Amino acid sequence: MKLESLPNILTLGRIVAVPLVVGLFYWSHPWSDPLAAVVFIAASLTDWLDGYLARRMGITTKLGEFLDPVADKLMVSTALVLLVGHDTRPLIVITGIVIIGREITVSALREWMAHLGARAKVAVSGMGKLKTILQMTGLSMMMFRRDVFGLPVYEMGVILLVLAAALTIWSMGSYLRAAWPELRREHVP
């Protein structure tokens, strides 16, 4: 294995982790929930690591630029669907809809802005990174589905996920505001 391919291998590992998390989530075993959470956490950490390595080593690739957001969205949307299937309270369902809806909207916006040559206007922001940290931590805690030393880990995860959803709405608004001049402009082929 070439060192240059390590970030892409880590990204592919996140994609491969998705069906493993699903299998563990539905496996009827006393340790299945913690194991699903551990795999999800490990995959979440590779999201940071692959980006860090790619930037540090200066080895970004077109494949990596494509696969990284795909892996992230697969992980998040899969976890949300699993959790909504398990917990159908309106708060959980609405939070899931907000997060998935934002991911679809911002992905489409970024693609469209890239088509116009203005993708930098909707680049990932610091608020987006904070949203991702809260989201991945909240989802991990919810997937764990157990109290630890009397602490309600699942409900703490719900709080973090709701905060992430609020940041999701805020960051989507920021991206739309930045893109608004381009959205209003009439483009002629």
Helices and strands as residue ranges (DSSP letters): G 3-5, H 6-26, H 32-57, H 62-86, H 90-115, G 119-122, H 126-144, H 153-184
